[in-house]
């Protein structure tokens, strides 16, 4: 076998963006990668018909995107919805790939191209191999030696804010942290904007290895149901996995709530998590906690955050108590085992942010931090009062102008309710739409919720993708108008498009005491209309509309009391 040495995984000329993999990797022979697959009971790699493979040939990276191949990579050419990755084998070879792994169809496509001697291997169940191979190539979570403590958060709503809260609390404890999520990827250097809630498996393992290389203490990661279904987190083991809630979303992918739940539940298995923290405010959380309790394979802590939980505080390991309003946010106590009592606060509005803060706190406790130490950090740094881009982000104060990512029925209901000022005549004006080519069943539900909870509803476009925007708006409007008629509501319901005009109309209707809530897109800066990405940021549009109407804006402000 050839002697091992450490080599750069990339060359500077091919790296124009912040790195998404470690600078230095240990080259691994193809034969050793096959041994890894054998140990896991996965199908081995074999030479393609007529191909000669040197099993001592080493690789220093892995990619499933021919455009991202770097010298020394194993290029895994997967079949896709629109094209097969093997159609771009020549591109990968020209970029310096060391070898290509594909299926039988891919091998036939590759045989028709001049690959300059690029070795081609075959394997069955190709997608299942990508995660374990990526973990081995990048050595992302070694069994020995220092590595970041990894926190994973799943659920329908609250994943982004909870991961930001986890990181903020860890920094308050003096830890260096990384982040993988919907908004950005952060590995101790320059933030990288995210294209997916959870990146593809080679990127996940490359980023985790980069975090380890940079000596980070911990990292928090959002884990979407798509990530589990599409095997983006295969080979990743979370030290603590947290569950927020489960409400209707992504049924275009999963088909039913039961299937959606089972996909989420896969994260809480010994192959993926060492410890679990489950919020039991909804029936799905209670079902998950009971399953973990009965199985016992993954130790679980339960958390109750509801004001009147369906499962009483005495049945949850940790519970939110003594909840009181504190400016726009809340103060609360977190009661736990053996009389543990933490006094915490969040400056972000909404009781759902209390739930996010409580979940973050219990997840950090589950990692081994003592309650006394956590309390000291919270007293000194107020870690749950931070700006989370596009999540209850305050753009103006009079009127209160807020941008939030709420894009499903439960999130929209919680968000509108949270911005209502009790005991006043202040109105809530909400602007929102629905995404095209996604779960259409939630559109009328969201319209009805807005009609019930807001004073003025402005229905507009979200990201229509390839769907007719007018048809999407009609479905949302139908739900809003039906609720207004059937429940004899006084809500004003408007249909205004494009989205910039809707935001303008909402601000024009607002008085200084009112609240303008722009929901659905949050931090997003592009709007997909019929396949064309148009520059559009709700926060920018809302600020400009406020200025045009003579209102002050909260430039760079955070929701604080």
C-alpha positions as CSV (number, residue, x, y, z in Angstrom):
1,X,0.0,0.0,0.0
2,X,1.2,3.5,-0.8
3,X,2.5,5.5,2.2
4,X,-0.1,7.9,3.6
5,X,0.5,11.6,3.8
6,X,-1.6,14.7,4.3
7,X,-2.5,16.7,1.3
8,X,-4.5,19.8,0.6
9,X,-8.0,18.8,-0.5
10,X,-8.3,21.8,-2.9
11,X,-6.2,24.1,-4.9
12,X,-6.5,27.9,-4.3
13,X,-7.4,28.5,-8.0
14,X,-10.6,26.5,-7.8
15,X,-11.8,28.0,-4.5
16,X,-13.5,31.4,-4.9
17,X,-16.0,31.0,-2.1
18,X,-15.4,30.4,1.6
19,X,-14.3,26.7,2.1
20,X,-16.9,24.0,2.6
21,X,-14.4,21.3,3.4
22,X,-11.2,21.0,5.4
23,X,-8.0,22.4,4.0
24,X,-6.1,19.3,4.8
25,X,-7.3,15.7,4.5
26,X,-5.7,12.2,4.8
27,X,-5.9,10.5,1.4
28,X,-7.9,7.3,1.6
29,X,-7.3,4.4,-0.8
30,X,-10.4,3.1,-2.6
31,X,-9.8,-0.3,-1.0
32,X,-10.2,1.2,2.4
33,X,-13.4,2.9,1.4
34,X,-14.7,-0.5,0.3
35,X,-13.8,-1.9,3.7
36,X,-15.8,0.9,5.4
37,X,-18.9,-0.1,3.3
38,X,-18.3,-3.8,4.2
39,X,-18.2,-3.0,7.9
40,X,-21.6,-1.2,7.6
41,X,-23.2,-4.0,5.6
42,X,-23.5,-1.8,2.5
43,X,-23.0,-2.8,-1.2
44,X,-19.3,-2.7,-2.2
45,X,-17.8,-0.8,-5.1
46,X,-16.8,-2.9,-8.1
47,X,-15.1,-2.0,-11.4
48,X,-17.4,-1.0,-14.3
49,X,-17.4,-3.5,-17.1
50,X,-14.0,-3.3,-18.9
51,X,-12.6,-0.9,-16.4
52,X,-9.4,-1.5,-14.5
53,X,-9.3,-0.1,-10.9
54,X,-6.2,0.4,-8.7
55,X,-7.6,-0.2,-5.2
56,X,-4.6,1.7,-3.7
57,X,-5.6,4.8,-5.6
58,X,-6.4,7.5,-3.0
59,X,-9.1,10.1,-2.9
60,X,-9.0,13.4,-0.9
61,X,-12.7,14.5,-1.2
62,X,-16.1,13.5,-2.5
63,X,-18.7,15.4,-4.6
64,X,-22.0,14.6,-6.1
65,X,-22.0,17.8,-8.2
66,X,-19.7,17.8,-11.2
67,X,-19.4,21.6,-10.9
68,X,-18.0,21.3,-7.3
69,X,-15.5,18.6,-8.0
70,X,-12.0,19.4,-6.8
71,X,-8.7,17.6,-7.6
72,X,-8.5,14.2,-5.9
73,X,-12.3,13.8,-5.4
74,X,-14.4,10.7,-5.8
75,X,-17.2,11.9,-8.0
76,X,-20.4,10.0,-7.2
77,X,-22.7,10.3,-10.3
78,X,-26.2,9.8,-9.1
79,X,-29.4,9.6,-11.2
80,X,-31.5,12.7,-10.8
81,X,-35.0,13.9,-11.6
82,X,-33.9,15.7,-14.8
83,X,-30.5,14.3,-15.6
84,X,-28.0,11.6,-14.6
85,X,-24.8,12.8,-13.0
86,X,-22.8,10.5,-15.3
87,X,-23.8,12.8,-18.2
88,X,-21.2,15.2,-16.7
89,X,-18.5,12.7,-16.1
90,X,-16.1,14.4,-18.5
91,X,-16.6,17.7,-16.6
92,X,-15.7,15.9,-13.4
93,X,-12.6,14.3,-15.0
94,X,-11.4,17.6,-16.4
95,X,-11.8,19.1,-12.9
96,X,-9.3,16.5,-11.5
97,X,-11.6,13.8,-10.1
98,X,-9.6,10.7,-9.0
99,X,-12.4,8.2,-9.7
100,X,-16.1,8.1,-10.4
101,X,-18.7,5.9,-8.7
102,X,-22.0,5.4,-10.4
103,X,-24.7,2.8,-11.3
104,X,-25.2,0.7,-14.4
105,X,-27.0,3.4,-16.3
106,X,-24.3,5.9,-15.3
107,X,-21.5,3.5,-16.5
108,X,-23.2,3.3,-20.0
109,X,-23.3,7.1,-20.2
110,X,-19.7,7.4,-19.0
111,X,-18.5,4.9,-21.6
112,X,-19.7,7.3,-24.4
113,X,-17.4,10.1,-23.1
114,X,-13.6,10.7,-23.2
115,X,-12.7,10.5,-19.5
116,X,-9.0,10.5,-20.0
117,X,-8.6,7.2,-18.1
118,X,-10.8,8.1,-15.2
119,X,-11.5,4.9,-13.2
120,X,-15.2,4.1,-13.1
121,X,-16.7,2.0,-10.3
122,X,-20.2,0.7,-9.8
123,X,-22.4,0.0,-6.8
124,X,-26.0,-0.8,-5.9
125,X,-28.2,1.5,-3.8
126,X,-25.9,4.3,-4.7
127,X,-27.6,7.1,-2.7
128,X,-27.2,5.1,0.6
129,X,-23.4,5.0,0.1
130,X,-22.9,8.8,-0.2
131,X,-23.2,9.6,3.5
132,X,-20.9,6.9,4.9
133,X,-18.3,7.5,2.1
134,X,-18.4,11.2,2.8
135,X,-17.9,10.6,6.5
136,X,-15.0,8.3,5.9
137,X,-13.3,10.6,3.3
138,X,-13.6,13.7,5.3
139,X,-13.2,12.0,8.7
140,X,-16.0,14.3,9.9
141,X,-16.7,12.6,13.3
142,X,-13.7,10.6,14.3
143,X,-14.1,8.1,17.1
144,X,-11.0,9.5,18.8
145,X,-9.6,13.0,19.2
146,X,-11.3,16.3,19.6
147,X,-14.4,17.2,17.6
148,X,-17.3,19.6,18.0
149,X,-20.2,18.5,20.1
150,X,-23.1,18.4,17.6
151,X,-26.6,19.5,18.2
152,X,-29.4,18.7,15.7
153,X,-32.8,20.3,15.7
154,X,-35.8,19.0,13.8
155,X,-39.6,19.8,13.7
156,X,-41.9,21.8,11.6
157,X,-41.4,25.2,13.2
158,X,-38.7,26.7,15.3
159,X,-35.6,24.9,13.9
160,X,-33.8,28.0,12.8
161,X,-34.4,30.1,16.0
162,X,-33.6,27.1,18.2
163,X,-30.2,26.5,16.5
164,X,-29.4,30.2,16.8
165,X,-30.3,30.1,20.5
166,X,-28.2,27.0,21.1
167,X,-25.2,28.7,19.5
168,X,-25.8,32.0,21.4
169,X,-26.0,30.1,24.7
170,X,-22.9,28.1,23.9
171,X,-21.0,31.3,23.1
172,X,-22.2,32.7,26.4
173,X,-20.6,29.7,28.0
174,X,-17.3,30.5,26.3
175,X,-17.5,27.9,23.5
176,X,-16.6,28.5,19.9
177,X,-19.4,27.4,17.6
178,X,-20.5,26.5,14.1
179,X,-23.9,26.5,12.4
180,X,-25.5,24.7,9.5
181,X,-29.0,25.9,8.7
182,X,-31.6,27.6,6.5
183,X,-30.0,31.0,6.7
184,X,-26.3,30.4,6.7
185,X,-23.4,28.1,7.3
186,X,-20.8,29.2,9.8
187,X,-17.6,27.3,10.5
188,X,-15.7,29.9,12.5
189,X,-15.0,32.1,9.5
190,X,-17.0,34.0,6.9
191,X,-20.7,33.0,6.8
192,X,-21.9,31.2,3.7
193,X,-25.5,31.7,2.6
194,X,-27.5,28.5,2.6
195,X,-29.3,27.1,-0.5
196,X,-31.0,24.3,1.5
197,X,-32.1,23.9,5.1
198,X,-29.7,21.0,5.3
199,X,-26.9,20.8,2.6
200,X,-26.2,17.6,0.6
201,X,-24.3,14.9,2.4
202,X,-20.8,15.6,1.1
203,X,-21.2,19.3,2.1
204,X,-22.5,18.3,5.6
205,X,-19.5,16.0,6.2
206,X,-17.0,18.5,4.7
207,X,-18.3,21.3,6.9
208,X,-18.2,19.2,10.0
209,X,-14.6,18.2,9.2
210,X,-13.8,21.9,8.6
211,X,-15.2,22.8,12.0
212,X,-13.1,20.1,13.6
213,X,-10.0,21.3,11.7
214,X,-10.6,24.8,13.0
215,X,-11.0,23.6,16.6
216,X,-14.6,24.6,17.2
217,X,-16.1,23.3,20.4
218,X,-19.7,22.8,19.2
219,X,-22.0,23.2,16.3
220,X,-25.8,23.4,15.8
221,X,-27.6,22.1,12.8
222,X,-31.1,22.2,11.4
223,X,-32.3,18.8,10.2
224,X,-35.3,19.0,7.8
225,X,-37.5,16.1,6.9
226,X,-36.1,16.5,3.3
227,X,-32.6,15.9,4.7
228,X,-33.7,12.6,6.2
229,X,-35.7,11.5,3.2
230,X,-32.9,12.4,0.7
231,X,-30.2,10.9,3.0
232,X,-28.4,14.2,3.4
233,X,-27.5,13.4,7.0
234,X,-26.5,9.7,6.6
235,X,-23.4,9.0,8.6
236,X,-23.9,12.0,11.0
237,X,-24.4,11.2,14.7
238,X,-25.8,14.0,16.8
239,X,-24.7,14.3,20.5
240,X,-28.1,15.8,21.2
241,X,-31.1,15.8,18.9
242,X,-34.0,18.1,19.7
243,X,-37.7,18.0,18.5
244,X,-39.7,21.2,18.4
245,X,-43.2,20.3,17.1
246,X,-45.0,18.8,14.1
247,X,-47.7,20.6,12.2
248,X,-48.9,20.4,8.6
249,X,-46.2,21.1,6.0
250,X,-44.4,19.3,3.3
251,X,-47.3,16.9,2.6
252,X,-46.4,17.2,-1.1
253,X,-43.3,15.1,-0.2
254,X,-44.6,12.9,2.6
255,X,-48.2,12.3,1.6
256,X,-49.6,12.2,5.2
257,X,-48.8,13.5,8.7
258,X,-48.0,9.9,9.8
259,X,-45.4,9.6,7.1
260,X,-44.0,13.0,7.9
261,X,-43.7,12.0,11.6
262,X,-42.0,8.8,10.8
263,X,-39.4,10.6,8.7
264,X,-38.7,13.0,11.6
265,X,-38.6,10.1,14.1
266,X,-35.7,8.5,12.1
267,X,-33.4,11.1,13.6
268,X,-34.0,9.8,17.1
269,X,-32.4,6.4,16.6
270,X,-29.0,5.1,17.9
271,X,-27.5,5.4,14.4
272,X,-28.2,9.1,14.4
273,X,-28.4,10.4,18.0
274,X,-26.8,9.8,21.4
275,X,-29.4,11.8,23.4
276,X,-32.7,13.3,22.7
277,X,-34.8,16.3,24.0
278,X,-38.4,16.2,22.9
279,X,-40.9,19.0,23.3
280,X,-44.2,17.3,24.3
281,X,-46.6,20.2,23.8
282,X,-48.3,18.5,20.9
283,X,-49.5,14.9,20.3
284,X,-46.6,14.1,18.0
285,X,-44.0,15.1,20.5
286,X,-45.7,12.9,23.2
287,X,-45.8,10.0,20.7
288,X,-42.1,10.4,20.0
289,X,-41.2,10.6,23.7
290,X,-43.2,7.6,24.5
291,X,-41.6,5.6,21.8
292,X,-38.1,6.6,23.0
293,X,-39.1,5.8,26.6
294,X,-40.3,2.3,25.6
295,X,-37.4,1.5,23.4
296,X,-34.7,3.0,25.6
297,X,-32.1,3.0,22.9
298,X,-31.7,6.8,22.9
299,X,-31.9,8.5,26.4
300,X,-34.6,11.2,26.3
301,X,-35.5,14.3,28.2
302,X,-39.0,15.7,27.8
303,X,-39.9,19.4,27.8
304,X,-43.3,21.0,28.4
305,X,-43.5,24.7,27.4
306,X,-47.3,25.2,27.0
307,X,-49.1,27.4,29.4
308,X,-51.6,24.6,30.0
309,X,-49.8,21.5,28.7
310,X,-51.8,18.5,27.7
311,X,-49.3,16.5,29.5
312,X,-48.9,18.1,33.0
313,X,-45.7,19.6,34.2
314,X,-45.2,16.7,36.6
315,X,-44.9,14.3,33.6
316,X,-42.2,16.2,31.8
317,X,-38.6,16.2,32.9
318,X,-38.4,20.0,32.3
319,X,-41.3,22.5,32.2
320,X,-41.8,26.2,31.6
321,X,-43.4,27.9,34.6
322,X,-44.0,31.5,35.8
323,X,-44.3,32.9,32.3
324,X,-44.8,36.7,32.3
325,X,-44.6,39.3,29.6
326,X,-41.4,41.4,29.6
327,X,-41.6,44.2,27.0
328,X,-42.1,42.5,23.7
329,X,-40.6,39.2,25.1
330,X,-41.1,37.1,28.2
331,X,-39.4,36.0,31.4
332,X,-40.0,32.5,32.5
333,X,-38.7,29.8,34.8
334,X,-37.5,26.4,33.7
335,X,-38.2,23.7,36.3
336,X,-36.3,20.4,36.1
337,X,-35.3,17.2,37.9
338,X,-34.2,17.3,41.6
339,X,-35.6,20.8,42.1
340,X,-33.6,22.5,39.4
341,X,-34.9,25.9,38.6
342,X,-33.6,28.3,36.0
343,X,-34.7,31.9,35.5
344,X,-34.5,32.8,31.9
345,X,-35.8,35.4,29.4
346,X,-36.1,36.1,25.7
347,X,-36.6,39.5,24.2
348,X,-38.1,38.0,21.0
349,X,-41.9,38.2,20.9
350,X,-44.2,35.2,21.0
351,X,-44.6,32.3,23.4
352,X,-43.2,30.1,20.6
353,X,-39.9,31.8,21.2
354,X,-40.1,30.9,24.9
355,X,-40.5,27.3,23.6
356,X,-37.4,27.7,21.3
357,X,-35.3,29.2,24.2
358,X,-36.4,26.5,26.6
359,X,-35.6,23.7,24.1
360,X,-32.2,25.3,23.4
361,X,-31.5,25.4,27.2
362,X,-32.4,21.8,27.8
363,X,-30.4,20.6,24.8
364,X,-27.3,22.3,26.2
365,X,-28.0,20.9,29.6
366,X,-28.3,17.4,28.0
367,X,-24.8,17.8,26.6
368,X,-23.4,17.9,30.1
369,X,-23.5,21.6,31.2
370,X,-24.6,22.0,34.8
371,X,-27.7,24.1,35.5
372,X,-25.7,26.5,37.8
373,X,-23.2,27.2,35.0
374,X,-26.0,27.7,32.5
375,X,-27.8,30.2,34.8
376,X,-24.6,32.2,35.3
377,X,-24.1,32.5,31.5
378,X,-27.7,33.5,30.9
379,X,-27.5,36.2,33.7
380,X,-24.3,37.6,32.2
381,X,-25.1,37.5,28.5
382,X,-28.9,37.3,27.8
383,X,-28.3,34.8,25.0
384,X,-31.9,34.4,24.0
385,X,-32.3,38.0,23.0
386,X,-30.5,38.0,19.6
387,X,-31.5,38.9,16.1
388,X,-32.4,35.8,14.0
389,X,-32.5,37.0,10.4
390,X,-36.1,36.9,9.1
391,X,-37.5,35.4,12.3
392,X,-39.6,38.0,14.1
393,X,-37.2,40.6,12.8
394,X,-38.1,44.1,13.8
395,X,-37.9,46.5,10.9
396,X,-39.8,49.5,12.4
397,X,-41.3,50.4,15.8
398,X,-44.2,52.9,15.1
399,X,-45.9,51.1,13.5
400,X,-44.3,47.9,14.6
401,X,-43.1,46.4,11.4
402,X,-42.0,42.8,11.6
403,X,-40.8,40.2,9.0
404,X,-41.2,36.5,9.8
405,X,-40.7,33.2,8.0
406,X,-44.1,31.8,9.0
407,X,-45.2,29.9,5.9
408,X,-47.5,27.2,7.2
409,X,-50.8,27.3,9.2
410,X,-49.4,26.7,12.7
411,X,-46.5,29.2,12.3
412,X,-48.8,31.8,10.8
413,X,-51.3,31.4,13.7
414,X,-48.6,31.6,16.3
415,X,-47.0,34.6,14.7
416,X,-50.1,36.7,14.2
417,X,-51.2,36.0,17.8
418,X,-47.8,37.0,19.1
419,X,-47.9,40.5,17.6
420,X,-51.4,41.4,18.9
421,X,-51.2,44.0,21.7
422,X,-53.8,43.0,24.3
423,X,-56.2,45.7,25.6
424,X,-55.6,48.2,22.8
425,X,-57.3,49.2,19.6
426,X,-54.1,48.7,17.6
427,X,-54.7,46.8,14.4
428,X,-52.7,43.9,13.0
429,X,-52.1,44.1,9.2
430,X,-50.7,40.9,7.7
431,X,-49.1,40.4,4.3
432,X,-48.6,36.9,3.1
433,X,-49.0,34.4,0.3
434,X,-48.3,30.7,-0.4
435,X,-45.5,28.9,-2.2
436,X,-46.1,27.3,-5.5
437,X,-45.5,23.7,-6.3
438,X,-45.7,22.8,-2.6
439,X,-48.4,21.5,-0.2
440,X,-51.5,23.1,-1.7
441,X,-53.8,21.9,1.1
442,X,-52.4,24.5,3.5
443,X,-53.3,27.5,1.3
444,X,-57.0,27.9,2.3
445,X,-56.1,27.0,5.9
446,X,-53.7,29.9,6.1
447,X,-56.2,32.3,4.5
448,X,-58.8,31.3,7.2
449,X,-56.3,31.8,10.0
450,X,-55.3,35.2,8.8
451,X,-58.9,36.2,8.5
452,X,-59.6,35.2,12.1
453,X,-56.6,36.7,13.7
454,X,-55.7,39.8,11.8
455,X,-57.7,43.1,11.2
456,X,-56.5,43.5,7.7
457,X,-55.3,40.7,5.4
458,X,-53.3,41.4,2.3
459,X,-53.0,38.3,0.2
460,X,-50.1,38.4,-2.3
461,X,-47.5,36.2,-4.0
462,X,-44.8,34.2,-2.2
463,X,-42.5,32.1,-4.4
464,X,-44.9,30.9,-7.2
465,X,-42.1,28.8,-8.8
466,X,-43.7,27.4,-12.0
467,X,-47.3,27.7,-10.8
468,X,-49.8,30.4,-11.8
469,X,-49.5,33.1,-9.1
470,X,-53.2,34.1,-9.6
471,X,-54.3,30.5,-9.0
472,X,-52.4,30.3,-5.7
473,X,-53.8,33.6,-4.5
474,X,-57.3,32.4,-5.3
475,X,-56.9,29.4,-3.0
476,X,-55.6,31.5,-0.2
477,X,-58.4,34.1,-0.7
478,X,-61.0,31.4,-0.8
479,X,-60.1,30.3,2.7
480,X,-60.0,33.9,4.0
481,X,-63.3,34.9,2.5
482,X,-65.0,31.7,3.6
483,X,-63.9,32.2,7.2
484,X,-65.0,35.8,7.1
485,X,-68.5,34.9,5.8
486,X,-69.1,31.8,7.9
487,X,-67.8,33.3,11.2
488,X,-69.2,36.9,10.6
489,X,-65.8,38.5,10.9
490,X,-65.1,42.2,10.3
491,X,-61.7,41.5,8.7
492,X,-60.7,43.6,5.7
493,X,-59.4,41.2,3.0
494,X,-57.4,42.5,0.1
495,X,-55.7,40.8,-2.9
496,X,-52.7,42.9,-3.9
497,X,-49.8,41.9,-6.2
498,X,-46.9,41.9,-6.9
499,X,-45.5,41.5,-3.4
500,X,-43.8,44.9,-3.3
501,X,-47.2,46.6,-4.0
502,X,-48.8,44.5,-1.2
503,X,-46.2,45.6,1.3
504,X,-46.7,49.2,0.2
505,X,-50.5,49.0,0.7
506,X,-50.1,47.5,4.1
507,X,-47.8,50.3,5.3
508,X,-50.2,52.9,3.7
509,X,-53.0,51.5,5.8
510,X,-51.1,51.5,9.0
511,X,-51.2,54.0,11.8
512,X,-48.3,54.5,14.3
513,X,-50.0,52.2,16.9
514,X,-50.6,49.3,14.4
515,X,-48.5,46.3,13.6
516,X,-47.5,45.4,10.0
517,X,-46.5,41.7,9.8
518,X,-44.9,40.5,6.5
519,X,-44.9,36.7,6.6
520,X,-43.7,33.8,4.6
521,X,-40.3,34.5,3.2
522,X,-38.3,35.8,6.2
523,X,-34.6,36.0,5.3
524,X,-35.0,35.1,1.7
525,X,-33.5,37.5,-0.9
526,X,-34.7,35.9,-4.1
527,X,-38.2,35.3,-5.4
528,X,-38.7,32.4,-7.8
529,X,-41.2,33.4,-10.5
530,X,-41.5,30.8,-13.3
531,X,-38.0,29.7,-12.9
532,X,-36.5,33.2,-12.7
533,X,-34.9,34.4,-9.5
534,X,-35.9,38.0,-8.9
535,X,-34.0,40.0,-6.2
536,X,-36.5,40.6,-3.4
537,X,-36.1,41.0,0.3
538,X,-39.2,41.6,2.5
539,X,-37.0,43.5,5.0
540,X,-35.7,45.9,2.3
541,X,-39.2,46.5,0.8
542,X,-40.7,47.1,4.2
543,X,-38.0,49.6,5.3
544,X,-38.4,51.5,2.1
545,X,-42.2,51.6,2.4
546,X,-41.9,52.8,6.0
547,X,-39.6,55.7,4.9
548,X,-41.9,56.7,2.0
549,X,-44.8,57.1,4.4
550,X,-42.8,59.1,7.0
551,X,-42.2,56.3,9.5
552,X,-38.9,55.6,11.3
553,X,-37.1,52.3,10.6
554,X,-35.2,50.2,13.1
555,X,-32.0,49.8,11.1
556,X,-30.1,46.8,12.2
557,X,-32.2,46.6,15.4
558,X,-33.1,43.5,17.3
559,X,-36.4,43.0,19.1
560,X,-35.5,44.0,22.7
561,X,-37.5,45.2,25.6
